[in-house]
Every structure is written in structure tokens, then in C-alpha cells.
Amino acid sequence: MKQTKLVRLMGLIAVWTLLILCSSCDMSSDENKDQTVQEGSEEEAGLFSELSIDGDFTFETQRLVNIDIRFSQRQALTSLSLYSERDANTGAPTKLLEQAELHNADRYRTSITVPGYIQVLVAIIDGDIYVEQELSIEKDNRINFTFE
């Protein structure tokens, strides 16, 4: 019986020893991770201190543009298409954003979300008149344009 108790006691000691070793290994690896992050942060801080960001730069990737298009005369039946880009090879408008039909109207208003880098939209008016017109987005994210 004494030998059985001795074997159990030795087993318990072995288990406790392993638990203590494992927990101390985990703690030391966490300490190393913290030191690595802190060291990296100091190095990166030196790199970022040299950066300068232009005053007009915005971190937004998209923006909402309010569009107000007017016509000098009422349009009986007119198709209006808004594009975000032109094809580099052909110059034709690409990436259709919105398409609408006007019936006996002299104004079209909408709001659309565009990528932040877009500065100009292309409008194609096809009806009583046919016009392909570039529309600049103003600093307040508006486009106001009148077709004569």
C-alpha cells in the first residue's frame, strides 16, 4: 500500500511540475511579445513623424455627391446617363452610375455615392438635345449645371 501511495504522490508531483513549467513558458512568451510590439512602435513612430499630409487630402474612400441639372427648356422625353470615367483608349464614357428618363421636365436632381478620387462625372443627355458633358464636382460635393 505504501508503494501505491508513493507512486500516486510521484504522479501528482510530476503533473504539478508540468503545469508550473507550462504556465511560466506562456508568461515569458507574452512578455517577449509585448517587448516586440513596443520596440516596433518606437521605430515606426520615427518613420511616421517624417510624413506630411496635404491639406486637401481626405481619408474617405467614398463621398455623396448632390447633383442638380437644369435645362433652359422643358424636355419632352429625354434620357440622362451619368458615368464616373472615360475609357482611356476610346474616350467613351464608362462605369455607368445612374440612368433616368425625364418626361416634360426642366430639372433633374439626385444624390449618388462616388469613389473619393473621382473629380468629374460625364453626363449624356439624349432627347430633345444630344449632349455629352463633363460635370466637375465642387468642393462641397455638389454639381450644379444648366444645359442651354
C-alpha positions as CSV (number, residue, x, y, z in Angstrom):
1,M,0.0,0.0,0.0
2,K,2.8,2.4,0.8
3,Q,4.3,1.8,-2.6
4,T,0.9,2.7,-4.3
5,K,0.7,5.9,-2.3
6,L,4.2,6.7,-3.2
7,V,3.5,6.2,-6.9
8,R,0.4,8.4,-6.7
9,L,2.4,11.1,-4.9
10,M,5.1,11.0,-7.5
11,G,2.5,11.2,-10.3
12,L,0.9,14.3,-8.6
13,I,4.3,16.0,-8.3
14,A,5.1,15.3,-11.9
15,V,1.7,16.8,-13.0
16,W,2.2,19.9,-10.9
17,T,5.7,20.4,-12.2
18,L,4.5,20.2,-15.8
19,L,1.7,22.7,-15.1
20,I,4.1,25.2,-13.4
21,L,6.6,24.9,-16.3
22,C,3.9,25.3,-19.0
23,S,2.4,28.4,-17.3
24,S,5.8,30.0,-16.8
25,C,6.6,29.4,-20.5
26,D,3.3,31.1,-21.6
27,M,4.0,34.1,-19.4
28,S,7.5,34.6,-20.7
29,S,6.4,34.4,-24.3
30,D,3.7,37.1,-23.6
31,E,6.4,39.3,-22.1
32,N,8.5,38.9,-25.2
33,K,5.5,39.8,-27.4
34,D,4.9,43.0,-25.5
35,Q,8.5,44.0,-25.8
36,T,8.5,43.3,-29.6
37,V,5.4,45.5,-30.1
38,Q,6.8,48.3,-28.0
39,E,10.1,48.2,-29.8
40,G,8.4,48.2,-33.2
41,S,6.1,51.1,-32.2
42,E,9.1,53.3,-31.3
43,E,10.8,52.5,-34.7
44,E,7.5,53.2,-36.6
45,A,6.9,56.4,-34.7
46,G,10.2,57.7,-36.1
47,L,9.1,56.9,-39.6
48,F,5.6,58.4,-39.3
49,S,7.0,61.6,-37.9
50,E,8.5,62.4,-41.3
51,L,5.1,62.1,-43.1
52,S,3.3,65.2,-44.2
53,I,-0.3,65.0,-45.4
54,D,-1.6,67.6,-47.9
55,G,-4.3,69.8,-46.5
56,D,-6.8,68.8,-49.2
57,F,-6.3,65.1,-48.5
58,T,-9.3,63.2,-47.1
59,F,-9.3,59.6,-45.7
60,E,-12.7,58.9,-47.1
61,T,-12.9,56.4,-49.9
62,Q,-16.4,57.4,-51.0
63,R,-18.5,60.5,-50.9
64,L,-22.1,61.5,-51.5
65,V,-22.5,64.0,-54.4
66,N,-25.6,66.1,-54.8
67,I,-26.5,66.7,-58.4
68,D,-28.8,69.4,-59.7
69,I,-29.1,69.5,-63.5
70,R,-31.3,72.1,-65.2
71,F,-32.4,72.6,-68.8
72,S,-33.2,76.0,-70.3
73,Q,-36.3,74.5,-71.9
74,R,-38.6,71.7,-70.9
75,Q,-37.5,68.3,-72.2
76,A,-40.4,66.2,-73.7
77,L,-38.7,62.8,-73.4
78,T,-35.0,62.8,-72.5
79,S,-32.7,60.1,-71.4
80,L,-30.0,61.1,-68.9
81,S,-26.9,58.9,-68.0
82,L,-24.2,59.7,-65.5
83,Y,-20.8,58.0,-65.8
84,S,-17.8,58.1,-63.5
85,E,-15.0,57.6,-66.0
86,R,-13.9,57.7,-69.6
87,D,-12.2,54.8,-71.4
88,A,-8.5,55.5,-71.8
89,N,-8.4,54.2,-75.4
90,T,-11.6,55.4,-76.9
91,G,-12.6,58.3,-74.6
92,A,-16.1,56.9,-74.4
93,P,-17.9,57.2,-71.0
94,T,-17.6,54.1,-68.8
95,K,-18.8,52.9,-65.4
96,L,-22.5,53.9,-65.5
97,L,-23.6,55.3,-62.2
98,E,-27.2,56.3,-62.8
99,Q,-29.7,56.4,-65.7
100,A,-33.0,58.3,-65.8
101,E,-35.8,59.4,-68.1
102,L,-37.2,62.8,-68.0
103,H,-40.8,63.4,-69.1
104,N,-41.8,67.1,-69.7
105,A,-39.2,68.3,-67.2
106,D,-36.7,71.0,-67.0
107,R,-34.7,69.8,-63.9
108,Y,-33.2,66.6,-62.6
109,R,-31.9,66.2,-59.0
110,T,-30.3,63.2,-57.4
111,S,-27.6,62.2,-54.9
112,I,-25.1,59.4,-55.7
113,T,-22.1,57.9,-54.0
114,V,-18.9,58.0,-55.9
115,P,-15.3,56.9,-55.2
116,G,-13.4,59.6,-53.4
117,Y,-10.8,60.1,-56.2
118,I,-13.5,61.0,-58.8
119,Q,-13.4,64.7,-59.6
120,V,-15.6,64.8,-62.8
121,L,-18.7,63.0,-63.9
122,V,-19.8,62.6,-67.5
123,A,-23.4,63.3,-68.4
124,I,-25.0,62.1,-71.6
125,I,-28.3,63.8,-72.5
126,D,-30.3,62.2,-75.3
127,G,-33.7,63.6,-76.2
128,D,-34.7,67.0,-77.5
129,I,-31.0,67.7,-77.5
130,Y,-27.9,65.4,-77.5
131,V,-25.0,66.5,-75.3
132,E,-22.1,64.8,-73.8
133,Q,-20.9,67.0,-71.0
134,E,-18.2,66.7,-68.2
135,L,-19.5,67.9,-64.9
136,S,-17.0,69.0,-62.2
137,I,-17.7,68.1,-58.6
138,E,-17.3,71.2,-56.5
139,K,-15.5,71.2,-53.1
140,D,-18.9,70.9,-51.2
141,N,-19.7,67.7,-53.2
142,R,-22.2,69.3,-55.4
143,I,-22.7,69.5,-59.2
144,N,-24.9,72.3,-60.5
145,F,-25.2,72.6,-64.2
146,T,-27.6,74.2,-66.7
147,F,-27.9,72.9,-70.3
148,E,-28.6,75.8,-72.6
